[in-house]
Amino acid sequence: MTKKKRQPSAATARTKPAGQSSGRGDRRGTAPDQRTNQPTPKEGLRETIESIVIAFVLAFLFRAFEAEAFVIPTGSMAPTLYGRHKDVTCEKCGYSFAVGASDEVDELEYLITRINTALCPNCRYENAVRELPVFKGDRILVTKFTYEFSRPRRWDVAVFKYPEEPKTNYIKRIVGLPGESH
């Protein structure tokens, strides 16, 4: 019976001790810059720019078809969603409350007037609020296709454009449902 000579497997045929070259063009034993698999600075810049462009495209697609972020502009949704406001603690009774400050700015966010005082809803004390810091409105993320799959429910928050001012987004709570008008 003759014994067959065992052939080395593909995995073991490729591995050589460090520093030895097989003569088949592997990277061991070549110059240090060819040994590393690092991209050149030009390739690295290109990959970074491609990644940024892809991220922006995905963000715009997400915004166009799935959801969009909005800032609550006024205090009409308070106390659950605040627009531009000031947080006040009554000097007399210590009760904390919010005062709408959306009247202080115009549509372009330029300061046009200042709110000087606010009445405490607890004790009716007139508090000085002129120098208090102003907080921007709350931010919400609104899905665009919710009502394609389900009916609107009372008290849901809805965002819509008023036909006479199509550039303005209105954020309101649903009170009346379809078919309830008299």
N, C-alpha and C positions, 0 to 999 in steps of 0.2 A: 504494500500500500504506500503510495507516494503522498507526501505531505505538500499541500499547496502553500505557497508563500503568501502571507497576509499583506494586503495592500493597506496603506495608511488611509484613514478617513479624511474627508475634505477639511474637517475642522482641525485635525492635528497636522495636516500637511501644510497649512498656512501659518501655523504658529512656530516661531523660531525663538531661540533665546535672544534677549535684548542685545542690540548692536550687531547682529548677524543679518545679512541680506540674503534673500533667496535668489537674487539675480533676476527676478521676474517683474521688477518695477514696483515692489512695495515701498512704503515710505520710510522704513527703518534704514538708518545709515545715510539719509539725505540731509540737506542743509536744514538748520533749525526753523526757518520761516516756512519751509514746505512741510515740516513735520506737524505743525499745529494746524488745526482745522478752523482757525479764526478767519472771519471775513476781512477783507481789506477795508480801510476807512471809507472808501467810496461805496463799497457794497453795503456796509453797515448803515451809512446815511440813507441809501436807497431803501433798505428794509424798514428803517424808522419812518421815512416819509410814507411808504406804502401802508404801514400799520396805522398811521394817523389818518390817512385818507379813508381807509376801510372803516375805522371807528366812526368818522364823521358820516359816512354814507349809511352805516347801520343806525346811527342816532337819528338821522333825518328820516329814514324809512320807518323807524319805531314811532317817531313823532307824527308822521303823516298818516299811519294806518292803525296804530295801536292805542297810544296814550299821549297826553300832552299835559305839561305842568302849567299851572296858573297861580297868580298871586291874588289874594282877595284884596280888592282896592278900597272898599268902604266897610263901615261897621254894620251894614244892614243884616248880616248873618250872625251878629253877636248874640249870645255869648259862646256859641259853639265854634264859630269861625270868625276870627278877628281880622279887620282890615287895618289900615294905618291907625295906630292908637297910642295912648300914653297910659301906663299903669300908675294908679294913684292909691295912696294909703291915706285915709282921712286923718287930718291932724287932730280932730276932736275925739272920734270914737275908735279909730284904728281899723275901720272896715276897708278892705281892699276892693277896688273896682277899676274898670277900664273906661277910658273916655275916648271916643272916636276923634281922630285928628286928620281925617281925610279932607276936611274943609280948609286946612292950612295950605294945601298945594293945589296947583292947577293940573290940567291934563298932562303937561310935560314934566310934572314933579317939581316945578319951581315954587318956592315959598311965596305966598301972596298975603297971608295974614297969620296971626298967632292966636291960639286959644289961651286966654288969660286965667280963667277960673272954671271950676266944675263943682256942681252940687253933689254932696254925698247922698246916695240913695237911701242910706240908713238913717242919718240924723239931720239931713238937709243943711249941713255946714258947708259954706263956700270955701273951697280949697284953691290955693294958688297952684296952677299947673304950667305956667308959661315956660319955666326953665326945666321941666321934666324931659327926660329923653323920649324920643319918638321911636316906636317900633314899627317896622314895615308890616304889611299884611301877611297872614298865614299863607302857606303854600300848599296846594293840593295837586294830586295827580289824577287826571280824569281819563277813564277809558272811553274809547270812541264808539265801540260796538256793543255796549251793554244792552241797549234796548232792541238790538237785532235778535237777541236770544231770549229776552224776558220782558215783561211789561213793566212800565214805571210804577213805583210804589210811593205811597204818600210819605213825605219827609225826606226822600232822596235829594241829593244835591245835584242840580243840573246846570250845565254851562251852555249858553246859546248866544247868538248874535241877533241884536235888534235890527230888523230890516232897514230902518231909517238911518242907522249908524252901524254899518257892517264891519267897521274896524274895531268896535267896542265889544268886548266879551262881557256878558252879564252872568253872574253866578248867583243862583237863587235856589230856594228849597221848594220842592213840589208840594203843593197843598191840595189843589184840585186835580182830580183824575179825569181821564176822558169819559164823556157821557154824564158828568155830574152837573153841568151848567143848567140853569133853569131859565 
